[in-house]
Amino acid sequence: MDRANENLRIAGSVSVQLYNMFPWLGPWLKSRKLLLKNIENNKKEMGELVRGLKETLNPQMCRGFVDSFLIRKQTLEESGNKNSHYHDNNLISSVRNMFSNGTNTTGTTLCWALMLMAKYPLIQDRVQEEISSIIGSRQPLAEDRKNLPYTDAVIHETQRLANVLPIAIPHTTSRDITFQGYFIKKGTLVFPLLTSVLQDGSEWESPHTFNPAHFLDEEGRFAKRDAFMPFSAGRRVCLGEGLARMALFLFFTSLLQRFHFSPPPGVTEDDLDLTPAVGLTLNPSPHQLCAVSRV
């Protein structure tokens, strides 16, 4: 996990950006060497994980993603198809993507959420009142989301303001197109800037302020917004969107159900700085928080 997080920080560093523009600098950049070393070490550990699961594979009892992939691979090979996309390199790559990309963005969003709760205690109190009245002390469930509109709005507003992945993964134009007066040729590499939508003053009443009301209607019900697209949009929208939404909701409600978050002694809410740390993803700058049990 540390290596994956370090790589995201390095990938957004000035030295790697210079390398992207001037590849001949590669042999002299320590950050690039560390990035490649981390990738190789993670690949090695993932390979060992997959080998262990392969040795104990039981097609009658699927334990998770790796088993499902291996069973499909085995079925295809037994039917004579030995040239499919189900091969070991794709499996290792998929596991690395799910682990590195999924855990970092979701974990980073939760870090932002907890810091925002500590910075805005009145909002935190309202979330906890809603959780207590609807869920009580039982374990939160995914289906509780529809009955917790304010909590859901807070999670969405955290994703909007935190803007964890400001630039989406690269896309390619499938045809010639003119966009806002600019001609873009078919096959052009395009990097969607999600920040331009998530913090668009024409779409949000207070784009640079933490305001859960952005996602609530006049009756206090949750309201969807077309400009909410932290997972990107279109056919290449984030594949893990559904899983990430569920994980964010379950972890956030469970944490707020059990703990009250506040700045440590001697630190005020105003001292909590929302300026992000620079990297490929935007993490909150290092802070300490107190988690006080509510039970």
N, C-alpha and C positions, 0 to 999 in steps of 0.2 A: 504494500500500500504506500509506504514511504517512497519507494522508487517510482511508482506511478505518479504520485503527486509531484515529486521532484522533476520528473520529465515534463509535466504540464507547465511548471514554472520555468524550466529551461527553454521550452519551445517558444515561450513568449518573451524571452530575454532579447536584449539588443544584439548580443553576439550571434545568436541563431538567426535573427532577422537579417543581419549583415551577410551571414552565410547563404541565406536564401537568395540574396541579390548577387553575391560574389562567391560562388562555390569553391573557387580556387583557394579561399581562406581556410577551408576545412582542416588541413593538417595542423594548423597552428591554433585551433580553437579547442580549449580544454572542455568547454561546456558541451560541444558536439560529441567529443569522445566519451564524456560521462553519460550523455543521453543514449548513445549507442550501446554502451556497456550495460546500462540499466535495462534497455530493451532486451538484450541478449540474456541477462540473468533472469528476467521475468519469464522469457520464453522457455528457458531451461526448467524453471520451477513448474510452469504450467504443463510442460511435457511430462514431468515426473508425476504430477497429479493425474493426468490422463492415463498414463501407463498403469498406475495403481488401480484406477477405475476399470480399465480394460481387462486387467487380470481377474477382477472379481465380478465381471459383468454377468448379469442374469437377465436374459431377454423377457422373462416372465415378471420381473420386478424392476420397473424403471425408477431410478433414484433421482433423476434430474436431467438437465440439459445434455450433459456429456453422454449419459446412458442413451438418451433418446437419439442423439446423433450417431452413436456407435451401432445401435440396433438397426437404424435406417441404412447405414453403410453396409452392415452385415447382410441385410435382406437384399439390397441391390446386387451385392457381389454374388450371393447365392443364386440369383436369377440370371447371372451372366453379365451384368452391367458393372464392369470394373473401371470405367472411365467417367464417373460422375463427379459432381462437386463435393461429394461426401468422402473426403480423404483427410489424412492426418494433419496436413498443413492448414487446411481450412478450419479444422476443428480447433487447433491451437490458436489460430488467429481470432476465431470467434470468441473463444474463452477469454483471451487477452482483452478484446474489445469490450465484452460484457463486464469484465471485472474492473478494468482501468477506467473506462468511460462512464459506466453506470454508477460505480461507487463514488467517484470523485464529484461528479456534478450533483448527485443527490445529497451526499455528505456535506458539500459546500453550501448548498441551499439550506440545509438544516442548521449549519453554523450561523448563517445570516439570520435565519428565523429566530434563533435563541438570542442573538445579540439585539435584534430589533425588539424582542419582547422585554429584554432588560432595559432597553433605552426608552421604551414607551410602556410603562407599567399599567396605565389605564387601559390600554388595548389588551395587554396580557390578562388583566383582571376580567375583562369582558369575555375573552376566549374561555377562561377557566370557569366562569359562571355558566356559560352555555354548555360546556362539556359536563359539568356537575349536574345540571338540570336534565340533560338528555341521556347521558351515558351512566352517570353515577360512578361507582367504583369498579364496575365490570370492565373486562378487556374491550378496548375499542375494536370495531369491525369495519371493513371497507364500506359496507352498506350504510353505516352511520353518517356518511358524508352528506347525504341529501337532507338530513335533519339538523345539520350544523352549518347553516349558511354563513354565519359570521366567521367561524373558524376556517371554513373553506375560502372565504374572501381574504382572510389574513395570509393564508398559504399562497394564493394566487398573487396577491400584492407583493409578497416577499420575492416570488419568482420574477415579477415585473421589475421591481426596483433594484434587486440584487444583480439582475442581468448577467448571470453566471457565465454564459457563453455568448458574448456580444457579437461574434462573427460565426455564422453557421458554416458547416462543412461545405467544400466547394461543389458547385453545380455546373452543368454545361448546358448552354442553350441548344434546344433541339431543332430550332429553325431561326432564320433571320427575323429580327424583331426591332421595332423602334420603341424605346422606353423613355418617357419624359423628354422627348426630343433628341435622344441619342440613339444612333443606329448600332445594334449589336449583331455581329455576324453569327451564323450557325456554327456551333462547335466552340464558342468562346467560353473560357473558364470564368465563372462568376461567383464571387463571395458575397452572399447576402448579409447585410449589416443589420442584425436584429435590433440593435440599440435604436436605430432610426425609427422603428415602429413602437418599441416598448416605452420609449420616452418622447414620443411625438406630442407636442403641445396641442395639436389639432385633434388628437384622439383621447387625451387624458386631461382631466380637469386640473390636476396638480402633478405633472409628470415627474418632478424631482423630489416629491414628498411622499413619505410612507402614509398611504391613505386607503385603508380597506374599503372605504365607501365606493371606490372605483368599481367594485364588483358586487354592489348591492343596489337593489331598486328602492323605490320610495317606501315599500312595505317591509324592507329588511330582508327580502328574499335574494338568494344568490342570482347574479345577472352575468351571463357570458358576454365577453367583449371580443369582437373580431380582431382587434389590434393586439390581443394577447397571443403571442406566438413564440414563447421561449424555446419550444421544441422545433422551430422552423416551420415550414409549411410545404404543401405540395406532395408529390409522389416520393420525395426523399426526406419526408419528415422523420424525426427521430424514431427508430424502431422500438425503443424502450419507453416511449411516452406513457403507455398504460401502466407499465410496471413502476415507473418513476412516480406517477401521480398517486398510485396506491401506497407506495413506500413512504412518500412524504407525508401523506395524511395519517397513516398508522403510527409512524414514529413521532410526528409532531404532537398529535393528540395524546399519545401515551406519555410523552415527556411532560406536557403541560398538565395532564391529569395528576401526575405524581409529584411534580416539582414546581416551585416558584423561582424564577431566574432574576438575578439582580446583580448590579456591579459590586465588586468587592469593597470592604471597608475603606474609606478614604477616597473613593472614586464616585463621581456623580454620573447621572444619566447623560449629562451634556459632555462628559469626558469620553464617552464611547464614540469613537471616530468611525464614520461609515465610508471613509476613503478606502477603496479596495487595494489589495496588493496586486502588483502587475504580474501577469502570467497569461498563458493561453486561455485559462479560465480565470474569472475574477473572484478571488477569495477575500474574505474580510481580513483586515490587518490583525496581527496577533493581539488578543485580549484575554483577560481572565474574568470569569463570571462565577457567581455563587449559585449553587442549586440547593434550595432549601426544601426539604420534604414537606408535602402538604398532607401526608397521611397521618 
